[in-house]
C-alpha cells in the first residue's frame, strides 16, 4: 500500500518538561541554577532539537502530509497502513513507538548526534530524506527486530521492544506460580525480567554482570556467563530476580529461553500491587493481581526499522 502520511513522533524536551513543572522558563532556570545545575545545557538541547525538527518537517512536507504526535498519545493514536512512523528523539522513543505502530516502517532520526549515541537511530536531520524516499517508493531495507508479547487471561495484551518486568509495583516480594516447559513451582522474588535481543545489552546485561561479579568473587577461576542475543533472534531470555527459598517457595526454575514453541506462564498470587510493564515505562502496564495469568511469548509482529 502506498505511503501517504508521515506521523512524526516526538517527546517533550527536558526544558519543556521543566517549564511544565515550574510554570515559567524563568522559574525553571532559577530552580536549576539555584541547585548548581547548568541551565544553558537544557536550553542548548532544546534549541538543537527544535532546529532538527523544523528541518525534518520542511523536508517531509515536500513529499508527504504529516502530523506531529507526542509520545504520551501513542497508546491511543490510530495509525493507518498508509503511514510511515518518523521518530525524532532518543533510542527509548523508538522502542516505545514500535509497540504501537502495528509493523509500520519506522524512520528513526537522531536530532542531536553530538548528544545522543543513537544505537536505534540510523539517520540524522541531514541524511534522512533518502530513507524517506526509499520507504515511499517501497524499496527500503529493514532491520527486523523481534519483540515480546504478554497475553493476559482476560484478553489484554502488551508488547515489549526491550524487556518486560513482571512483579510488584513497590519494594515487596512478588508471589506467583511460574511454569516453563513441563515444570512449575511457586516463587517469592523481586520479580521476573524477560528480555528480547534488542534489550539484552540493557537490563538483562546488568543481571548477567551481577551474577558474574558474585561468581568471580566467591568462586575463583569460574568463567563468566555471556549472553549473545541478536535483535532478530526468535528467542527471549527470562531471569528471576533474587529468588527466595522457603517451605513455600522454590528456586530451581530461575532462568530460561522462550521460543516460538516454548512460552513462559506466570500466575499471580499477589492480592494487590502486581503488574506487568514493558521497556522500563511504568505507564505501559497491565495489572497482575490474584486471578491473573500472563503468558509471555514472541510477538508475531516485528519492529521494522528502516536501514540507512
Phi, psi and omega in degrees: 000135183292141178278129181240340186226144171250123176259108183271118185253126183227169172234154177297142176289165178301323179295316179297322178293323177294317180296322175299321183287320187251006174079322179225159178294323181297318180291323177296317179297316179300316182297311183296313183289326177294332178273000179091010181274172181255095183292332180299330179291323176297318180294319180295315178301316181296313182294322177297318180296313182295323178296316178295317182297318178299317180295318179296315179300315182297319180293315181296322184297340177284347186234327186218156165290150181214159178217142177262131180235126176286145182310324185293342180266357184304314184301336183248002182280138181263105176275154175242165180288356178263009183258152163242134180271118179253108183264124179239103183167205181271174183304321183299331179289326175296313180300317182289322180296319185304332184286344189240359186260004173056043175080010177293156175296139180244119175260106188259122188239129176275114184279349185208084187292340177283342186251322187249136179296316175069048177300324180260011187239084185287345184244163169231181185292346181268334188239008187282343188299323180295323175298321178295315179299317179300321178293316181297320183271008175060038177229024178284148171257151190233149163265114185264109188260127178289134177243163177257154178229133174255124180243121181269158179288352175262007177098348180288148179224154178211137178259156174225132175275317181258303185195160170251148165242130176239117182169207184274154179277354179220183185277066174231170180283139173272136176240129185197168173246125185251140178227127178218129188057238182251022184239138178225150172199159176276144181232151164230113185209183175265016174119176183238137172255132172240121187244142169273176174297321179297327182270358187291342176268003181253248185301318180300318182296327178292326176294317178296317179299319179297314180298317180294324178295317178295316182297316182290333180284317188253355179223082185302138177088354180287140178279140180285153178278139174238139181243109181253104178235128175270156183301326185267359180297135178273060174205154178236161177238133173244145177222133176273128182272127172049056179293140183247131180264133179204185176298331183269322191244145181247171185222016183274342183249078189240359178196157178172178180255145173246129181232186176297332182264337186239120179249169177250129181243131182226127177252123181288136173241024180257122181294335180201169174068014175268146179205163170237118176231157187242145171058032176071009181252104188288349174280343173266085187216163170237141175292141184221073181248177183313132184098345180270138174232130178241141176242125182255126179214185179276130181291146177292322181274147177254156169279123186255089182266122182293131180277152175277000000 
